[in-house]
Amino acid sequence: MDARYGRAVRPGFVRAACCALALSTLAGCLLATGCSSAPSSTENPPLVQVVDGAVDFPHRVTVGRVSLGYPDTLWVIDESEPRTTDLFGKEVAVSQALVGDDDFSHGFTVGEVSGIAFDDLLGYAEQAQEQAPERAAMLEEKAKESEQSAQMFGGLAEHYRNVVYSGPESIMLNGRRAFVFGESSAREGATGISRMYFVEVDRDTVGFVLCGYHDYEYDADPAFWDDVFASLVVR
């Protein structure tokens, strides 16, 4: 095993892990897109980066047809039964697992969503930055309704006023169509980053892996994060 994985993973994931245990994490990653019809992403597809595997991790966690590799410093913290929910006006079924470290400070959520097409998710991601101000305005109005509403929606409104989306970047991930999508927001002198990979499983099933961290954590050891993301495969 590569020596760089033989140490405890740095702190910073608790904020993402708590949200990632429910589908609201996946929906929240693209929430600013609303529920309008997604543009077609199949016409004139861009040139894509080809990602073909990563380091040979000693462990893998499998959710449905999606599998993710991970090092000895992580373990499977939680695996959820499939559940149904509404995502962009579609009823979808979601299965997921959380892989984290011993002190619950970092981890990756991996899973699959059935009932929505890969191109639809890609289209929603393409609209995220454009529609973020509208989402912020709606949340600000909700925050005015009561003191409780202000506590519930005020922080989210601020988030969508300041969020910066990266991507979606189309890639080929281990032989499958995929895209990378991220969001970042600066708070207290550090930039918090959420990064997501979505991979096509079949015509109405999409696999995903997501994680949150600070910019300085990624910059200190980018290979760790990149290799785990790149290990996502469809079986």
N, C-alpha and C positions, 0 to 999 in steps of 0.2 A: 504494500500500500504506500502511496506517496506520503512522504514525511510531513507535508504541509497539512495533512488532515489529522495528524496525531496530537491534537491539542483541543482544549475546550473552545467552543465557538464563542465569539465575543458577544456581550450583551446587546440587546436592542430589539428582540423580536416579540416581546410580550404584547405590545400594542397590536401587532398584526395577528398573533396567534389567537387572541381573544375574539377578534372579529371573524377570523377564518373558520371558526368552528360551525358557522351557519352559512347558508347560501347567500345571506345578505352581503357577505364579503364579495362574492363574485358579482352580484348585481351592483354593489356599491362601486366596484372598480370601473363600471361603465355607466353609473347612474346618471351622469350629466347628459347622456345622449337622449334621455326621454324614451318615448315609445313610438316615435314616428317611423315610417317605412325606411328601411335601410337601402342605400343605393347599391346597385350591383357592383360586385368587386371582381367579377369574372372577365370583364371586358378589358383588353389590353393590360394583362397582369404585369406588374413591374418585374424587373430583374431581381432575383432573390439570392440571398446568402444561403449557402448549403452547410448545414450543421450535421455532421455524421458521427455521432457517438461522443463519448467523453472518456474519462478515466474508468478503469475497471473497478467499480465500487464493490465492496464485499457483501453488500446487502441491497435488497430491492423490496419495495412495497408496491402491491398491485391493487388497483381499484377498478373493477370492471375489466376493460381491455387496456387500461392505461397503467404503465409501470414506471417507477422512478427509482434511480439508484441513490444510495446514501452511504457515508463513511461510518466507521465505528463510533465516532463522537456523537452520532444522532441515533434516535430510536423512535419507534412508532408510539406516539403518545395517545392518539385517539383514532378510531375508525367508526364512521357513522353508517347506519343503515340507510338505504335509499329513501329519499323523501321527495315529495312533490311540492312545487311552489310556482309562483308566477314570475316570469322573467321577460320583460319587454312585451307583455301582453300574451305570452305563450305559456301554457302549462308544461313544465319541464320536470324531469326526475333527476335528482342529484345524488351522487355517491362521492364520498371524499374521505381522506385520511390526513392526519397531521403528524409530520415527522419533526421532532425537535431534539434539543440537547438536554443534559441532565438538570440544568437549573432553569429550564423553560424560558431561556433568554433569546433563542433563535430557532427557527424551523421553517419548514416548507409545507404548504397544503397542496395535495395532489388529488385529482378526482376526474370525474366525467359528468357531463350534462347531456341528457337525452331529451329530444323534443325540440331542438333548435339547430339550424344549419350553421355550418362554419362560416359561410359567406354572410349570413345575417349578423353574426357577432362581429365579423370584420367590418361590416358596414357601420354598425353602431359605434365601434371604436374610432372610425374615421370622423365621426361627427362630434366626438366628446369635447374637444376644445371649443368648438363653435358654440355649443349649447350650454357650456358651463355657466356663463353669466345669467342665463334664463333660470337655470336651476338654483343659483344663489339667490336671485330675486324672489323666487317662490318660497325658499326656506326663510328668507328674511321676513316675509309677510306672515308666515306661520309663527315665527318667533315673537311677533307682536301680540299674539292672541292672549297670552297669559305668562305669568312668571315661570310656570312649569314648561310652557312651550319655548320660552326664551332659553332655558337650560337645555332643552332637547335639541333645538334647531339652530341656535345662535352659532355654535361652534362649527356646525356643518356648513352654514351659510358663509362663514369666514373662509372655511376650507375651499369652497368652490369659487370664491372671489380670487383666491391666490394660487390655486392649483395649476400646474403646468403639465400637460400630457406629452409623452414622447411616443412616437409611433402612431399607428401600428406599422411595424416593419415586417414585411412578408419574408418568410424564410422557408427552406425545406429542412425539416427536422427529422433526421433518421428515416428519410424516405417518404415523409408525409408532409402535406401542406400545413403550414403553421404561421403564426405571427406573434411578434413580441410587442407588448403594450405596457406602458408604465405611466406613473404619475408621481409628481414630487411637489412638496411644499416646504417652505423654510419656516422654522420655528426655533426660537431661543438659540440662534447662531449656528444651527445645524440643519441640513436638508434631509427630511424624511422621504424615502423612496419606496414605492410599491412597484414590484416588477412581476409581470405575468406572461406566461407562454401559453398559447392556445393551439391545439393540434387537431386536425381533422381525423375523426375515427371512422365515420361513415356519413351517409347523406343527412342524418339528423342527430348525430352524436358528436360532441366535441370534448376532448380531454384538455386538462389544464394543470398548471403548477404555478403557485404564486408565493411570494415572500416579501417581507418588509424589512428595511434596514436604513441606516444613516449613510450619507455619502462617504464619510471618512472610513466607515467600516468596509465598504466595498473597495475603496481605493487602497486599503491596507492589504487586501488579499483577493483581487478580482477573480483569480482562477478558482477559488473555492466556490463562489456563487455561480460562475459561468459553467463549471463542470456539472454541478448538480442540475441546473436547468437543462443543460444539453443532454442529460441522461434520460430524459422523458421519451418513452417509446410506446407505440401501440402494438399489442400482441394479437 
